Amino acid sequence: MSISWPFLWHGVLPQLLAAVPMTLTLTLLSALGSALFGVPLALALGSAARWRRWPAQGYSLLMRGTPMLVQIYLIYYGLGSLIPREWMRHSWASPVLRDAFWYGLTALTLNETAYVAVILKVGLDAVDRGQHEAAQALGLSRMITLTRILLPQALAVVFPMLANEFILLLKSTVLVSTITIFDVLGTANTIRFETLRVDEPLLGAAAVYLVLVGLVTLMGLPIERRLRRYR
């Protein structure tokens, strides 16, 4: 089958571009959630206390050692089957429990948290131990030491890895299309089923993701330059 460029340009790309906000929303919210949960998990991974370190290591191994698609299915189909239908129908949380978006977002966040935590731990381990001792000598609290001294230096070290992980997360959002979320790939699949044309929707989706990754890469460059001042 030959590619119909007019169909790609006028029929496919407008629909795919309309789905970009969904893809970006999933990416940004899951990235924010993984950053919030990733910091305490990274601290737990580097803790000397076994009761903190071992559960964190177990969680990290579970999330990084199993396919994300399996995790999405378990959360979407597994949790959905555990919640009583009557309660789901009449509960105040019914709009959330019925929306696949929240299941996909939860799966992406839980999975990404494990990767972010491991990366942050590498960055924190790279900070000289003398920074801790100097902060203690100045009487700084643990929170100030972490947010003003340790994290900025750790981010300067691992920012390229975090930027790469963000790009991987952006591309991983395609997996939520399997649970009826109409992101870019989900929209492309809908076009395929409706028109029975394969090349144009998939080619258009690839082009959209290529542009998004390029924009993310360009936006990350000035941030990386700014973080270098902490090195």
C-alpha positions, -999 to 999 in steps of 0.1 A, spaced: 0 0 0 14 34 -10 15 63 14 -11 89 8 6 121 18 -26 143 17 -43 118 40 -13 119 63 -11 157 63 -48 166 64 -64 135 79 -40 120 104 -17 147 118 -45 171 130 -59 142 151 -26 132 164 -17 168 174 -50 170 192 -39 140 213 -5 155 222 -18 173 254 -29 139 267 6 124 261 23 155 277 -1 155 307 7 118 314 44 124 310 46 156 331 24 144 359 41 110 362 75 128 361 64 151 389 51 123 410 82 102 405 103 132 415 83 137 447 84 100 457 119 94 442 137 116 467 126 98 499 131 64 481 166 74 471 174 83 507 160 50 518 181 31 493 212 48 507 202 44 543 223 25 568 192 12 585 181 -22 571 144 -16 579 145 13 555 169 1 529 156 -35 523 119 -25 515 132 3 492 155 -22 474 126 -47 471 103 -20 456 130 -9 432 137 -45 421 100 -52 416 93 -21 395 125 -23 374 125 -61 371 89 -65 357 76 -51 324 57 -18 326 29 -32 305 24 -60 330 22 -34 358 -3 -13 338 -25 -44 333 -23 -54 369 -33 -20 381 -60 -14 355 -76 -49 355 -65 -61 389 -76 -32 410 -107 -28 389 -117 -64 398 -110 -60 435 -133 -29 439 -169 -39 443 -190 -28 414 -218 -14 435 -194 7 455 -177 19 423 -210 29 408 -222 50 438 -190 61 454 -179 98 453 -147 84 437 -166 68 409 -154 93 382 -118 85 391 -123 48 394 -140 46 360 -114 67 342 -85 47 327 -64 78 328 -58 75 365 -48 39 364 -23 46 336 -9 76 355 -5 55 387 13 28 368 37 52 351 44 70 383 51 39 404 74 25 377 93 58 371 98 64 408 120 34 410 143 45 382 144 81 394 153 69 429 183 49 417 195 78 396 192 102 425 211 78 448 240 77 423 240 115 424 239 117 462 266 92 466 288 113 443 286 143 466 317 145 488 311 134 524 327 166 536 296 185 524 276 167 551 301 174 578 303 211 568 265 214 570 265 198 604 292 221 616 272 251 605 241 238 623 220 234 592 189 212 595 187 180 575 161 194 552 181 225 543 212 204 539 193 181 515 176 208 495 202 236 494 235 216 494 232 179 485 204 178 459 217 207 437 251 190 435 235 156 429 213 169 401 243 185 384 259 151 383 229 130 371 209 155 351 219 139 318 206 106 331 174 122 344 168 139 310 173 106 292 149 90 317 123 117 310 126 109 273 121 72 279 91 80 301 77 101 272 80 72 249 67 47 274 34 65 276 24 47 244 18 16 266 -13 32 282 -30 32 248 -37 -5 256 -61 5 283 -83 28 262 -64 60 268 -64 81 236 -28 95 236 -9 99 204 -5 62 197 -40 54 209 -54 79 185 -32 65 157 -46 30 164 -81 44 163 -74 59 129 -60 25 117 -91 6 128 -115 31 113 -97 36 79 -79 2 76 -47 22 67 -16 13 86 13 33 72 0 69 76 -12 67 113 20 50 125 43 72 104 24 103 118 28 90 153 65 84 149 69 120 135 50 135 165 71 116 190 103 125 172 94 162 174 85 159 211 118 142 219 137 169 200 119 197 219 126 180 252 163 176 243 166 213 234 148 225 265 172 204 286 204 220 273 201 253 291 191 236 324 221 213 321 244 244 316 228 261 346 234 231 368 270 229 359 277 258 382 272 235 412 300 212 399 
